[in-house]
Amino acid sequence: MMKKIFKLEKIAALFLVMVVALSSCTKDLDITPQDDQDLLGEDFFANQDAYERLLAGVYANLSLTGVDGAGSSNIQGLDAGTSQFGRVLLYLQTLSADQMIWSYENDPGTREIQRNIWNADDPIVLGMFGRTHVTIAFANNFLRETTTEKLDERNVSQADRADIAMYRAEARLLRAMSYYYMMDLFGQANFTTEDDPINSQPQAYNRQQLFDFVESELKAIEMDLAEPRANPHGRADKGVAWMILAKIYLNAEVYTGTAKYTECIEYCNKIIGGGYTLATEYLHNFMADNNTNSAANEIIFPLISDGAFTQNYGPTTVMVNGSIGSLEANGAALGVGAGGWGGALRLRKQFVQLFNDAIFNNDARNTIISSGRDIEITDISNRDQGYILEKYSNATSTGSFGVSQVFVDTDFPLFRLADVYLMYVEAHLRGGSGANPTDAVNYINALRTRANNPQNNLTINDLTLDFIIDERARELHWEAHRRQDLVRFGRFSGGSYNWVWKGNGSNGIALPSYFDLYPIPSAALASNPNLTQNTGY
């Protein structure tokens, strides 16, 4: 299978074009050009598709880390494995919680993340902080190059300007999404827009300021974005903006202390009315052809992965190769080398137990492999301990495989409709107005029906917050939501809910409340005195 989506064949080449001065992100985040001929010049803008190509470079930062192959990094001092956006997002949201264990703790930063003993010098924490700010810088650069004055100077036609207006909205959306993740994970960010001089010292925005900016920015660009599902696969549209708004409203009490569940329901309704439908089969969302199979109707925004054009050690490559068991050698079934990474990823006991009831025996979401294994993980380095998962694969819905046996073709479903259904119900249960209880029940039962779960006739009385947090884990595991969910439910820090190796205790111990946020990296603090370290670090 070969993908031709949003000119993927050009994205890798365009990554160099996006080289900009990042002194606003300071020395630890400098982008290093590898060929002076690839720097932007006016000749570049003479090309008919220059602006679309420039926008592709902004998107590329969500998938790629450098221009010399999957192992290269264009951020000085950061390894590709600790700075690929989707991978570090997965680590900080999933590996840090109760669903996943990484066997190879000599990999930089992983031991600290999965044992909840991180500090301000953790390379994965720095990787997320740095890579996200690079997206912001790339978006700002795009916006500087597409001002009315610049377009007038280049005699850009009115027809092209209409397209550029939409491109600008997409760049602003990607920037807002980056600030959303900074707000969620760090509670702070270096804040810059296209109006700030490139070499100026950035302001430091706190959570409330970031919330206000993301909210106002996404609302401001809505009319310039494409209608839901109208853009090519991999490009953002109104549905993506609505999704981020629904997310910030669902978590608004955490971020600002003010509940906005009614607003969450409003934007969930917008998404549901946008033409999205559930994939006919749950696992279609996690296969190599999820851009063309029935999952294309469910996935609202993916992180592109392509075994030929965007080779990277991103989340789906990591999870598919990592799902090859040390005992099972099940790579052939998953579409990668038979040995894969030999037991890199396993499951924590508390997640496995969410599927203990007999109603989950044939649930399509239950891809847990337990045969010949012990549920307990007493030694993280022992790859034979703990169950494994076969949720993601490099296989297609038609029986073929991706083009590579290492780098998978499976896009990472960053946002999908099933999550919207679950958010709608949760916001209703938390007191938001505007939801229809019948719809809430129907959404949950639709997920159960799609999963072939016999308990698909639930009533409104069956839906509780305890049910929702568990159902979110069953539906959305390994999709980079879990830490955020546990924080929102008050179960990440503290000791009301423990999981194996939480806080570096084999059976789990309480975490201090300040662990609900990650530290600001030491390198970032040294670079920008306007930032302050989060409490406790």
C-alpha positions in Angstrom: 0.0 0.0 0.0 1.3 3.4 -0.9 -0.1 6.6 0.5 -0.4 9.8 -1.5 -1.8 12.2 1.1 -1.1 15.9 1.3 2.0 15.5 -0.9 3.7 13.2 1.6 6.5 12.6 -1.0 7.3 16.3 -0.5 7.1 16.6 3.3 10.5 15.2 4.0 12.1 17.6 1.5 10.1 20.5 2.8 11.3 20.0 6.4 14.5 21.8 5.5 12.5 24.6 4.0 11.0 25.3 7.4 14.3 26.2 9.0 13.8 29.4 10.9 15.7 31.2 13.6 14.5 29.9 16.9 16.3 32.0 19.3 12.9 32.7 20.8 13.0 29.1 21.9 16.6 29.7 22.7 19.8 27.8 22.5 18.6 24.3 23.5 16.0 24.4 20.8 18.0 25.8 17.9 17.1 24.3 14.5 20.2 23.5 12.5 19.9 23.7 8.6 22.0 21.1 6.9 22.2 22.8 3.5 22.2 26.5 3.0 20.5 26.1 -0.4 17.4 24.9 1.4 16.8 28.2 3.3 13.7 30.2 2.2 14.3 32.7 -0.5 12.1 34.7 -2.9 12.7 32.2 -5.6 10.9 29.6 -3.5 7.8 31.7 -3.6 7.8 31.9 -7.3 6.6 28.2 -7.4 2.9 27.8 -7.9 2.5 25.5 -4.9 4.9 27.3 -2.6 2.5 28.1 0.1 0.9 24.7 0.2 4.4 23.2 0.4 5.4 25.7 3.2 2.3 24.6 5.1 3.3 21.0 4.6 6.4 21.7 6.5 4.4 22.8 9.5 2.5 19.6 9.5 5.7 17.7 9.0 7.0 18.6 12.4 4.2 16.4 13.9 5.7 13.3 12.2 9.4 13.9 11.4 12.3 14.8 13.6 15.0 15.5 11.0 16.0 15.2 7.3 18.6 12.5 7.4 16.3 9.6 8.1 14.3 8.4 11.0 17.2 8.6 13.5 18.1 12.2 12.7 17.0 15.2 14.8 16.9 18.9 13.8 16.8 20.1 17.4 20.3 20.4 18.8 20.9 18.2 21.9 17.7 16.1 21.4 17.6 12.6 20.1 15.0 11.6 17.5 13.6 9.0 19.9 13.0 11.6 22.6 11.6 14.4 20.5 9.2 12.9 17.9 5.9 14.6 18.8 3.6 11.6 18.8 6.0 9.4 20.6 6.8 11.8 23.5 3.1 12.6 23.7 2.4 8.9 24.1 5.1 8.6 26.8 3.9 11.5 28.8 0.2 10.7 28.6 0.2 6.8 28.5 3.6 5.4 29.7 3.3 7.6 32.8 0.0 6.0 33.8 -1.6 2.6 34.3 -1.6 0.9 30.9 1.9 0.4 29.5 5.4 -0.7 30.5 8.6 -0.2 28.5 11.1 -3.0 29.0 14.3 -1.2 27.9 14.9 1.3 30.8 18.3 2.2 29.4 16.4 4.2 26.8 16.9 7.9 27.9 14.1 9.1 30.1 11.8 6.1 29.9 12.6 4.7 33.4 11.8 8.0 35.0 8.6 8.5 33.1 7.1 5.1 33.7 8.1 5.0 37.4 6.9 8.6 38.0 10.3 9.8 39.2 10.9 12.4 36.5 12.7 15.7 37.1 13.4 18.9 35.1 16.3 17.2 33.3 14.4 14.3 31.8 15.1 14.2 28.0 11.5 13.1 27.2 10.1 16.1 29.1 12.5 18.4 27.2 11.7 16.6 23.9 8.0 17.4 24.3 8.6 21.0 25.4 11.0 21.5 22.5 9.2 19.8 19.7 5.9 21.5 20.5 7.6 24.9 20.5 9.1 24.1 17.1 5.6 23.6 15.7 4.7 27.0 17.1 7.8 28.6 15.5 7.1 27.0 12.2 3.5 28.2 12.2 4.6 31.7 13.1 7.1 31.7 10.3 4.3 30.6 7.9 2.1 33.4 9.0 4.9 36.0 8.6 5.4 34.8 5.0 1.7 35.1 4.2 0.8 38.6 5.3 -1.1 40.9 2.9 2.1 42.9 2.5 4.1 39.8 1.5 1.5 38.6 -0.9 1.2 42.1 -2.5 5.0 42.2 -3.0 4.9 38.8 -4.7 1.8 39.7 -6.8 -0.1 36.6 -5.6 -3.4 36.2 -7.4 -6.7 36.6 -5.7 -7.5 33.0 -6.4 -4.4 31.8 -4.6 -5.1 34.2 -1.7 -8.3 32.4 -1.1 -6.4 29.2 -0.6 -3.8 30.9 1.5 -6.4 32.3 3.8 -7.4 28.7 4.6 -3.7 27.7 5.0 -3.2 30.5 7.5 -6.2 29.2 9.5 -4.6 25.8 9.5 -1.3 27.1 10.7 -3.0 29.0 13.5 -4.9 25.8 14.4 -1.6 23.8 14.7 -0.2 26.6 16.8 -3.2 26.6 19.1 -3.1 22.8 19.3 0.5 23.1 20.4 -0.4 25.6 23.1 -3.2 23.2 24.2 -0.7 20.5 24.9 1.6 22.9 26.6 -1.3 24.0 28.8 -2.2 20.4 29.6 1.2 19.0 30.3 3.2 21.9 31.6 0.8 24.6 32.6 3.1 27.2 30.9 4.7 28.0 27.6 7.0 30.3 25.8 4.4 32.5 24.1 5.0 34.0 20.7 3.0 34.8 17.7 3.9 36.1 14.2 3.8 39.6 15.5 6.8 39.0 17.8 10.3 39.8 16.4 12.1 36.5 15.8 14.9 37.3 18.2 12.8 38.7 21.0 12.6 37.2 24.5 9.2 35.4 24.6 6.6 36.0 27.3 5.7 33.1 29.6 2.0 32.4 29.5 0.3 30.6 32.4 -2.5 28.1 32.2 -5.3 30.7 32.2 -3.6 32.8 29.6 -3.0 29.7 27.4 -6.6 28.7 27.8 -7.9 32.1 26.8 -5.7 32.2 23.8 -6.5 28.7 22.5 -10.2 29.3 23.0 -10.3 32.7 21.3 -7.9 31.7 18.5 -9.9 28.6 17.5 -13.1 30.5 17.4 -11.5 33.3 15.4 -10.3 31.0 12.6 -13.4 28.7 12.4 -14.9 30.4 9.3 -11.6 30.2 7.3 -11.2 26.4 7.9 -12.5 23.8 5.6 -15.8 22.0 6.5 -15.4 18.8 8.4 -13.9 16.0 6.3 -13.5 18.3 3.3 -9.7 18.6 3.5 -7.3 15.9 2.3 -6.5 13.3 4.9 -3.9 14.7 7.4 -5.0 18.3 7.0 -7.0 20.0 9.8 -10.5 21.4 9.3 -13.3 22.7 11.5 -13.8 19.4 13.1 -10.3 19.5 14.5 -10.8 23.0 15.9 -14.1 21.9 17.5 -12.3 18.8 19.0 -9.6 20.9 20.7 -12.3 23.2 22.0 -14.3 20.3 23.4 -11.1 19.0 25.0 -10.2 22.3 26.8 -13.8 22.7 28.0 -13.9 19.1 29.3 -10.7 19.8 31.3 -11.5 23.5 32.1 -11.9 22.8 35.8 -8.4 21.4 35.9 -6.9 24.2 33.8 -8.7 27.3 35.2 -10.9 26.2 38.1 -14.0 27.0 36.2 -16.3 24.2 34.9 -17.3 24.5 31.2 -19.1 21.2 30.6 -22.0 22.9 28.9 -19.6 24.3 26.3 -18.0 20.8 26.0 -21.4 19.4 25.0 -22.0 22.2 22.6 -18.8 21.4 20.7 -19.3 17.7 20.9 -22.7 18.3 19.2 -20.9 20.3 16.5 -18.5 17.4 15.8 -21.2 14.7 15.9 -23.2 16.8 13.4 -20.1 17.1 11.1 -20.6 13.9 9.2 -18.3 11.6 11.1 -19.3 8.0 11.7 -17.8 5.1 13.7 -15.6 2.8 11.8 -17.5 -0.5 11.0 -14.8 -2.4 12.9 -12.9 -1.1 16.0 -9.5 -2.3 14.8 -9.8 -0.5 11.5 -8.8 2.6 13.4 -5.4 1.1 14.1 -4.4 -0.6 10.8 -2.1 0.4 8.0 -5.0 1.5 5.8 -6.8 3.6 8.4 -6.7 6.5 5.9 -8.9 4.6 3.4 -10.8 1.9 5.3 -13.9 2.6 7.4 -11.8 4.4 10.0 -11.4 7.3 7.6 -15.0 8.3 8.6 -14.1 8.2 12.3 -10.7 9.7 12.6 -10.9 13.4 13.0 -7.2 14.2 12.9 -4.3 11.7 12.5 -0.6 12.0 12.9 0.7 10.7 9.5 2.9 7.7 9.3 4.1 6.2 6.1 6.7 3.5 5.7 8.1 5.1 2.5 7.9 8.8 2.8 7.7 9.7 6.5 9.8 7.1 8.2 10.0 7.9 11.8 10.2 6.3 15.2 6.8 7.7 16.1 4.0 6.2 18.2 2.6 3.7 15.8 6.0 2.3 14.7 6.9 2.1 18.4 3.7 0.4 19.4 3.5 -2.1 16.6 7.2 -3.2 16.9 6.9 -3.0 20.7 3.9 -5.3 20.7 6.0 -8.2 19.4 6.2 -10.5 22.4 9.4 -12.0 23.6 7.6 -15.4 23.7 5.2 -15.0 20.9 7.4 -13.5 18.1 4.1 -12.4 16.5 5.6 -9.8 14.1 4.4 -11.6 11.0 0.8 -11.2 12.0 1.3 -7.5 12.8 3.1 -6.7 9.6 6.6 -6.1 10.9 9.8 -8.2 11.2 9.0 -11.4 13.0 11.1 -10.4 16.0 10.0 -6.8 16.1 11.5 -5.3 19.3 11.0 -8.5 21.2 8.9 -7.6 24.3 9.5 -3.9 24.4 5.9 -3.1 25.5 3.7 -4.9 28.0 0.6 -4.2 30.1 0.2 -3.2 33.7 -2.1 -5.4 35.7 -4.7 -2.7 36.5 -5.5 -2.1 32.8 -5.8 -5.9 32.1 -8.3 -6.2 34.9 -10.7 -3.8 33.2 -11.4 -6.6 30.8 -11.8 -9.3 33.5 -15.6 -9.7 33.2 -16.9 -12.3 30.8 -18.7 -9.7 28.7 -15.3 -8.6 27.5 -14.1 -12.0 26.3 -15.1 -11.3 22.7 -15.0 -7.6 22.9 -13.1 -6.3 19.8 -11.2 -3.8 22.1 -9.8 -6.7 24.1 -6.6 -7.6 22.1 -4.7 -8.7 25.2 -2.5 -11.7 24.7 -2.1 -13.6 28.0 -1.3 -17.2 27.1 1.8 -18.5 28.9 2.3 -15.3 30.7 2.0 -14.0 34.2 -0.1 -10.9 34.8 2.4 -9.6 37.4 5.4 -7.5 36.4 7.8 -7.8 39.3 10.9 -7.1 37.2 10.4 -4.5 34.4 13.4 -5.8 32.5 12.0 -9.3 32.3 10.2 -9.2 29.0 8.4 -12.5 29.6 6.4 -11.0 32.5 3.1 -9.3 31.9 0.6 -9.6 29.1 1.0 -8.0 25.7 -1.4 -6.1 23.4 -2.2 -6.4 19.7 -4.3 -3.3 19.2 -2.1 -1.6 16.5 -0.8 -3.3 13.4 0.9 -2.7 10.1 -1.7 -4.9 8.4 -4.5 -3.6 6.3 -8.2 -4.4 6.4 -7.9 -6.2 3.1 -5.2 -8.7 4.2 -2.0 -7.0 3.0 0.7 -5.1 4.9 2.4 -1.8 4.9 5.3 -1.1 2.6 8.0 -1.4 5.3 8.7 -4.2 7.8 10.0 -1.6 10.3 8.3 1.8 9.7 4.6 1.3 9.7 2.0 2.8 7.5 -0.5 3.1 10.4 -1.5 6.7 11.1 -1.9 7.6 14.8 -5.5 8.5 15.5 -4.9 11.6 17.6 -8.6 12.5 17.7 -11.6 10.3 16.8 -15.3 10.2 17.1 -15.5 7.5 19.8 -13.7 10.0 22.1 -16.4 12.6 21.3 -19.2 10.2 22.3 -17.4 9.5 25.6 -16.8 13.2 26.3 -20.4 14.0 25.6 -21.6 11.5 28.2 -19.0 12.6 30.8 -19.9 16.3 30.4 -23.5 15.4 30.8 -22.9 13.4 34.0 -20.8 16.3 35.4 -23.7 18.7 35.1 -23.3 20.2 31.7 -26.6 21.3 30.0 -27.7 20.7 26.4 -27.2 17.0 26.2 -30.0 14.5 25.4 -29.9 11.6 27.9 -31.2 9.3 25.2 -28.4 10.3 22.9 -25.9 9.8 25.7 -27.1 6.2 26.2 -27.2 5.6 22.4 -23.6 6.7 22.0 -22.3 4.3 24.7 -24.3 1.5 23.3 -23.1 2.2 19.8 -19.5 1.8 21.0 -20.4 -1.4 22.7 -22.3 -2.7 19.7 -19.3 -1.9 17.4 -17.1 -3.8 19.8 -19.3 -6.9 19.7 -19.9 -6.5 23.4 -23.1 -8.2 24.5 -23.8 -5.6 27.2 -25.0 -3.0 24.6 -28.4 -2.2 26.0 -27.3 0.0 28.9 -29.6 2.6 30.3 -29.0 6.1 31.7 -28.9 4.7 35.2 -25.9 2.5 34.2 -23.8 5.5 33.2 -21.7 6.9 36.1 -18.4 8.7 36.2 -16.8 5.5 37.5 -18.2 3.7 34.4 -16.9 6.4 32.1 -13.3 6.5 33.3 -13.1 2.7 32.8 -14.9 2.7 29.5 -12.5 5.4 28.3 -9.6 3.1 29.1 -11.2 0.2 27.3 -12.0 2.3 24.2 -9.1 4.7 24.0 -6.1 2.8 25.6 -2.7 3.6 24.1 -4.1 6.7 22.3 -2.4 9.3 24.5 -5.3 10.3 26.7 -4.9 8.3 30.0 -2.8 10.7 32.2 -5.1 13.6 31.2 -8.2 11.5 32.1 -6.8 10.4 35.4 -5.9 13.9 36.4 -9.4 15.1 35.6 -10.8 12.3 37.7 -8.4 13.1 40.6 -6.8 9.7 40.3 -3.3 10.4 38.9 -1.6 11.9 41.9 -2.5 11.0 45.5 -3.1 7.4 46.6 -6.8 6.9 45.9 -5.8 4.8 42.9 -2.5 3.1 42.5 -1.1 0.9 39.8 2.0 -1.2 39.6 5.2 0.8 39.6 3.4 4.1 40.2 5.8 6.3 42.2 8.5 3.6 41.7 6.7 1.2 44.1 6.2 -2.3 42.8 2.6 -2.2 43.9 2.2 1.5 43.5 2.5 4.4 45.9 0.9 7.8 46.2 2.2 10.7 44.1 2.4 14.2 45.3 -0.2 16.5 43.7 2.4 18.6 41.9 3.0 15.5 39.6 -0.2 16.5 37.9 2.0 18.8 35.9 5.4 18.1 34.4 8.4 20.3 35.3 9.6 23.0 33.0 12.8 21.7 31.5 16.0 23.1 33.1 17.3 24.1 29.7 14.2 26.1 29.0 14.4 27.9 32.3 18.0 28.8 31.6 17.0 30.1 28.2 14.0 32.2 29.2 14.0 33.9 32.6 10.3 34.7 32.2 9.5 31.0 32.8 9.2 29.8 36.4 9.5 26.2 37.6 6.3 24.5 38.5 5.7 24.0 42.2 7.4 21.1 43.8 10.2 20.6 41.3 
